[in-house]
Amino acid sequence: MEWTPVVFVTFKLLVLGIGMFFAIKWHYDQGKKRENERRVVLRASVQVVVVFLISLLALAALTWDLAKTLGLDLTWP
């Protein structure tokens, strides 16, 4: 049997094994990092929703007050 295939197959398995190790490690580390990113994005999203709802309520109150001031009939039918 020739030595060339043995050396090349061994080298190929070694390189692929090291590559798979680092790929799995990188994905694992990215998963940990994304956990923190998800928290930051979720917190920012909640803040945007809260500010939007407060703005919506303030606009509704101002509209109601303006309608009352102008003498519009706001009774429910």
N, C-alpha and C positions, 0 to 999 in steps of 0.2 A: 504494500500500500504506500502511496506517495505521501510525503509529509505536508505538501502544500494545502490540501483540503483540510487537514487536521488543524493546521495553524490558522487558516482563514476562518474556519467555522468557530474555533475557540475565540479568536479575536472578535468576530461578529457577535457571538453570544455575550462576551464581556462588555462590548460597547453598548449593545442593546439593553443589557441588564443595568448598566450605570445610567443610561438615558431614561429608562423606565423609573428607576429610583428617584432621579431628580424631577421627572415629570409628576410623579405622584406627590413628592414633597412640595413642589411648587403649587399644585392644585390644592393641597391641604392648607398651605399657608394663605392662599387666596381666599379660601373659604372662611378662614378666621378673620381675615381683613374685611371681607364683605359683611360679616356679621356686624362689625362696628359701623360700616357704611350704611347698612340697612337701618340701624338705630338712628343715625344722623338724618337720613332721608325721611324716616317715619316721623321723627320729631319736627322737622321742618314742614312736612306736609300737614301735621296736626296744627302747627302754628298758623299756617296759611288758611286752613279751614276755619279756625277760631276767629282770625282777623276778618275773614270774609263774612262770617255769620254776624259778628258784632257790627260791621259796616252795614249789612243788610237790615239789621234791626234798627240801627240809627237812622238810616234812610227812610224806613217805614214810619218811624216815629215822627221824623221831620215832615214827611208827606202828610201824615194824619193831622199834625198840628197846623200845617199850612192850609189844608182843606177846611179845618174847623175855623181858622182865622178868616178865610174867605167866605164863610157862611154856607158851605156846601152841606147838603143833607147826607149824613153818613149812617143813617139807620138801616138796619138789615131788613129786607122785605118780608 
